[in-house]
Amino acid sequence: MVLFIRSGVPSEVIDKAVVKFREHPSYKREGQQVTGERHDFVFTATSDPNQEIKLAFLPCHLPNPRSNS
């Protein structure tokens, strides 16, 4: 999942998103990769509790370009 961050403080936006992933009812655990650039999560499939869904969260800061006018 890619999150494009256009406004706000990127570290705060990323922290809020990570909290929301962890609060999800199907959240199971952290994945293998957790850095400032990528966070992996493992979720349980709602149709099969033995199946895992692996999700990579990739936040990207895209500030608005400044105009020279």
N, C-alpha and C positions, 0 to 999 in steps of 0.2 A: 504494500500500500504506500503510495507516494502522497505526502502532504506538502503542498506548495504554500510557503509562508510569505505573504506579501506585506503584512503589517504586524506590529507588536514586537516584543523582544523575543527572538527565536528560542532562546533557552527556556523561557517561561512557557511559550506555546508548546514546545516539545514535552516539557514536564507535565503539562496538563493533559496532553494526548496520551502519554504513557499511563497516567493515573486512570484515564477512561478505559484503556485496554485492560488494565488489571481489574477494574470494577465489573467488567462484562461477565454475565452469568456463566458463559462457556469457557472463561479463562482457566487454564490449567497450570501453566508455569512459564517462566522465562525460557527463551530459546538459547541457542549456543552463542549467538553474536549480540553483544550489548556494547555499543560505543556511542560517541557523540554523533556519529553519522548514520548508525543503523541500530535498530532494536528488533530482536526476534522474539516472537511469542508463540506459544502452543495453546491451542483451544481444543475443546472436545466437540465433536460433531453432535448436533442435537438428535440426529436420527440414529446414531450408533455411538454409544459411550466408549467403545473400544477403539474408535477411529480418532486420530489426531489430525488437526488442521494446523499447519505451520504457516505463520504469517511474518513477513519481513516489513517493518515500518521504516520508511526512508524519508525523513524530513528534508526539504530543500528550501533554503532561504532565497527568495527572489524579490529583492527590494525594488520598488518602483524607480525607474530611471529619473534622474533629476533633469529638469528642463533648463536650458541655458538662456531662456528669454527673460 
